[in-house]
Amino acid sequence: MRGVYSLGKYVPKIAASCWVANNAAVVGNVVMKEHSSVWFSATIRGDNPEPITVGERSNVQDGAVLHADSGVPLTIGDGVTIGHQAMLHGCTVGDNTLIGIGATVLNNSVIGKNCVIGAHSLIPENKSIPDGSLVVGSPGKVVRQLSEEQIHALKVGAEHYVSNKDWFKEALKEVDGHDPTQSKL
């Protein structure tokens, strides 16, 4: 699988139902559970004894970076969406949570289930976010609890990425010898 690399004794464990974009990098001690996906230009660098775990039906979107320090694992729950260019480092993200575009979540932080971490929010080290929270700002602050409708929308969003992953896995083909001057609009 392109984009997947062993690092010494560390070899990624990737379920057959997963998809990794060809220019993403999944390196070393990484576990990807069923139906998870890693999108274009995202990096998951598992170069420590503790694995980086991506839960079932979770997606790591374009340009995101996931890493951890030795002794500080990174664990993503099930049905999680990691937005474009988000940065996660040594943290835990609960099931059915959305980490917004460009958000940063740092070491030893714990994000609860059914949360939204708003775009470009910063969750500093050792922060704990309760289940069902909407968090915005830098540093991130809980502004309110999510409604049941909003929590349901998080599940729908994650399921969309499972469908999208299946489509890309089947239909994406590299174009060889393509001459853009011959394309017709």
One Martini backbone bead per residue (centre of mass of N, CA, C, O) as a GRO file, in nm:
protein
  185
    1MET     BB    1   0.093   0.038   0.026
    2ARG     BB    2   0.078   0.348  -0.026
    3GLY     BB    3   0.204   0.547   0.249
    4VAL     BB    4   0.335   0.289   0.390
    5TYR     BB    5   0.559   0.251   0.682
    6SER     BB    6   0.826   0.126   0.812
    7LEU     BB    7   1.014   0.130   1.145
    8GLY     BB    8   1.182  -0.103   1.183
    9LYS     BB    9   0.987  -0.272   1.417
   10TYR     BB   10   0.769  -0.082   1.296
   11VAL     BB   11   0.434  -0.182   1.194
   12PRO     BB   12   0.163  -0.129   1.048
   13LYS     BB   13  -0.189  -0.172   1.144
   14ILE     BB   14  -0.415  -0.253   0.875
   15ALA     BB   15  -0.711  -0.273   0.776
   16ALA     BB   16  -0.860  -0.376   0.483
   17SER     BB   17  -1.091  -0.133   0.497
   18CYS     BB   18  -0.886   0.070   0.450
   19TRP     BB   19  -0.753   0.409   0.370
   20VAL     BB   20  -0.464   0.544   0.184
   21ALA     BB   21  -0.322   0.788   0.058
   22ASN     BB   22  -0.049   0.809  -0.155
   23ASN     BB   23   0.055   1.099   0.005
   24ALA     BB   24   0.058   0.976   0.256
   25ALA     BB   25   0.173   0.908   0.610
   26VAL     BB   26   0.225   0.582   0.749
   27VAL     BB   27   0.428   0.538   1.044
   28GLY     BB   28   0.475   0.258   1.207
   29ASN     BB   29   0.314   0.281   1.521
   30VAL     BB   30   0.017   0.188   1.375
   31VAL     BB   31  -0.346   0.185   1.419
   32MET     BB   32  -0.602   0.070   1.191
   33LYS     BB   33  -0.923   0.049   1.188
   34GLU     BB   34  -1.206  -0.013   1.066
   35HIS     BB   35  -1.283   0.218   0.810
   36SER     BB   36  -1.044   0.388   0.797
   37SER     BB   37  -0.881   0.717   0.718
   38VAL     BB   38  -0.623   0.869   0.500
   39TRP     BB   39  -0.543   1.165   0.366
   40PHE     BB   40  -0.408   1.397   0.192
   41SER     BB   41  -0.101   1.487   0.342
   42ALA     BB   42  -0.103   1.308   0.574
   43THR     BB   43   0.037   1.243   0.914
   44ILE     BB   44   0.154   0.934   1.075
   45ARG     BB   45   0.392   0.919   1.351
   46GLY     BB   46   0.525   0.601   1.473
   47ASP     BB   47   0.821   0.647   1.693
   48ASN     BB   48   0.700   0.477   1.937
   49PRO     BB   49   0.600   0.234   2.160
   50GLU     BB   50   0.337   0.373   2.130
   51PRO     BB   51   0.056   0.374   1.970
   52ILE     BB   52  -0.126   0.489   1.704
   53THR     BB   53  -0.483   0.526   1.719
   54VAL     BB   54  -0.742   0.442   1.480
   55GLY     BB   55  -1.058   0.421   1.468
   56GLU     BB   56  -1.347   0.329   1.375
   57ARG     BB   57  -1.459   0.533   1.118
   58SER     BB   58  -1.215   0.713   1.092
   59ASN     BB   59  -1.079   1.046   1.002
   60VAL     BB   60  -0.788   1.181   0.823
   61GLN     BB   61  -0.733   1.469   0.697
   62ASP     BB   62  -0.597   1.688   0.509
   63GLY     BB   63  -0.281   1.771   0.656
   64ALA     BB   64  -0.263   1.612   0.894
   65VAL     BB   65  -0.109   1.571   1.231
   66LEU     BB   66   0.035   1.277   1.394
   67HIS     BB   67   0.168   1.254   1.732
   68ALA     BB   68   0.415   1.131   1.980
   69ASP     BB   69   0.538   1.063   2.285
   70SER     BB   70   0.704   0.903   2.499
   71GLY     BB   71   0.439   0.800   2.713
   72VAL     BB   72   0.233   0.957   2.490
   73PRO     BB   73  -0.033   0.870   2.360
   74LEU     BB   74  -0.243   0.819   2.063
   75THR     BB   75  -0.611   0.837   2.070
   76ILE     BB   76  -0.871   0.734   1.851
   77GLY     BB   77  -1.176   0.689   1.816
   78ASP     BB   78  -1.487   0.634   1.707
   79GLY     BB   79  -1.615   0.835   1.461
   80VAL     BB   80  -1.381   1.033   1.380
   81THR     BB   81  -1.299   1.377   1.297
   82ILE     BB   82  -1.012   1.502   1.126
   83GLY     BB   83  -0.931   1.786   1.019
   84HIS     BB   84  -0.790   1.996   0.830
   85GLN     BB   85  -0.476   2.062   0.957
   86ALA     BB   86  -0.458   1.911   1.202
   87MET     BB   87  -0.315   1.881   1.546
   88LEU     BB   88  -0.191   1.583   1.705
   89HIS     BB   89  -0.056   1.530   2.052
   90GLY     BB   90  -0.075   1.306   2.289
   91CYS     BB   91  -0.389   1.216   2.277
   92THR     BB   92  -0.749   1.199   2.348
   93VAL     BB   93  -1.029   1.081   2.145
   94GLY     BB   94  -1.348   1.054   2.139
   95ASP     BB   95  -1.620   0.948   2.031
   96ASN     BB   96  -1.784   1.132   1.799
   97THR     BB   97  -1.563   1.348   1.702
   98LEU     BB   98  -1.466   1.691   1.620
   99ILE     BB   99  -1.182   1.817   1.456
  100GLY     BB  100  -1.104   2.101   1.343
  101ILE     BB  101  -0.978   2.310   1.140
  102GLY     BB  102  -0.655   2.367   1.262
  103ALA     BB  103  -0.644   2.220   1.512
  104THR     BB  104  -0.505   2.183   1.855
  105VAL     BB  105  -0.377   1.886   2.033
  106LEU     BB  106  -0.223   1.813   2.331
  107ASN     BB  107  -0.066   1.670   2.568
  108ASN     BB  108  -0.281   1.489   2.783
  109SER     BB  109  -0.535   1.526   2.639
  110VAL     BB  110  -0.904   1.508   2.682
  111ILE     BB  111  -1.157   1.413   2.465
  112GLY     BB  112  -1.464   1.363   2.448
  113LYS     BB  113  -1.759   1.270   2.364
  114ASN     BB  114  -1.937   1.444   2.141
  115CYS     BB  115  -1.745   1.664   2.007
  116VAL     BB  116  -1.639   2.011   1.939
  117ILE     BB  117  -1.351   2.139   1.780
  118GLY     BB  118  -1.279   2.419   1.669
  119ALA     BB  119  -1.150   2.605   1.453
  120HIS     BB  120  -0.827   2.683   1.562
  121SER     BB  121  -0.805   2.546   1.815
  122LEU     BB  122  -0.661   2.526   2.154
  123ILE     BB  123  -0.536   2.240   2.329
  124PRO     BB  124  -0.381   2.210   2.597
  125GLU     BB  125  -0.213   2.068   2.814
  126ASN     BB  126  -0.402   1.871   3.037
  127LYS     BB  127  -0.683   1.874   2.909
  128SER     BB  128  -1.041   1.851   2.985
  129ILE     BB  129  -1.322   1.738   2.793
  130PRO     BB  130  -1.639   1.711   2.799
  131ASP     BB  131  -1.897   1.567   2.705
  132GLY     BB  132  -2.071   1.746   2.454
  133SER     BB  133  -1.873   1.971   2.353
  134LEU     BB  134  -1.815   2.312   2.274
  135VAL     BB  135  -1.506   2.434   2.129
  136VAL     BB  136  -1.332   2.753   2.154
  137GLY     BB  137  -1.025   2.876   2.089
  138SER     BB  138  -0.718   3.053   2.238
  139PRO     BB  139  -0.787   2.889   2.442
  140GLY     BB  140  -0.999   2.646   2.489
  141LYS     BB  141  -1.360   2.673   2.531
  142VAL     BB  142  -1.646   2.606   2.681
  143VAL     BB  143  -1.972   2.714   2.553
  144ARG     BB  144  -2.133   2.432   2.514
  145GLN     BB  145  -2.376   2.208   2.452
  146LEU     BB  146  -2.482   1.964   2.260
  147SER     BB  147  -2.714   1.851   2.068
  148GLU     BB  148  -2.864   1.577   1.946
  149GLU     BB  149  -2.852   1.675   1.652
  150GLN     BB  150  -2.544   1.735   1.649
  151ILE     BB  151  -2.452   1.451   1.725
  152HIS     BB  152  -2.575   1.316   1.478
  153ALA     BB  153  -2.409   1.480   1.266
  154LEU     BB  154  -2.139   1.349   1.338
  155LYS     BB  155  -2.215   1.066   1.239
  156VAL     BB  156  -2.278   1.142   0.948
  157GLY     BB  157  -1.997   1.256   0.877
  158ALA     BB  158  -1.837   0.994   0.926
  159GLU     BB  159  -2.000   0.817   0.724
  160HIS     BB  160  -1.924   0.975   0.474
  161TYR     BB  161  -1.618   0.891   0.490
  162VAL     BB  162  -1.669   0.595   0.441
  163SER     BB  163  -1.793   0.627   0.160
  164ASN     BB  164  -1.563   0.791   0.035
  165LYS     BB  165  -1.345   0.579   0.079
  166ASP     BB  166  -1.475   0.363  -0.102
  167TRP     BB  167  -1.468   0.528  -0.361
  168PHE     BB  168  -1.161   0.585  -0.371
  169LYS     BB  169  -1.069   0.288  -0.358
  170GLU     BB  170  -1.214   0.227  -0.641
  171ALA     BB  171  -1.186   0.509  -0.842
  172LEU     BB  172  -0.901   0.589  -0.801
  173LYS     BB  173  -0.683   0.719  -1.063
  174GLU     BB  174  -0.402   0.739  -1.221
  175VAL     BB  175  -0.268   0.965  -1.457
  176ASP     BB  176  -0.113   0.877  -1.750
  177GLY     BB  177   0.009   1.094  -1.981
  178HIS     BB  178  -0.115   1.365  -1.923
  179ASP     BB  179  -0.247   1.632  -2.133
  180PRO     BB  180  -0.375   1.938  -2.054
  181THR     BB  181  -0.396   2.055  -2.352
  182GLN     BB  182  -0.626   1.816  -2.424
  183SER     BB  183  -0.836   1.935  -2.259
  184LYS     BB  184  -1.191   1.954  -2.207
  185LEU     BB  185  -1.462   2.176  -2.098
   0.00000   0.00000   0.00000
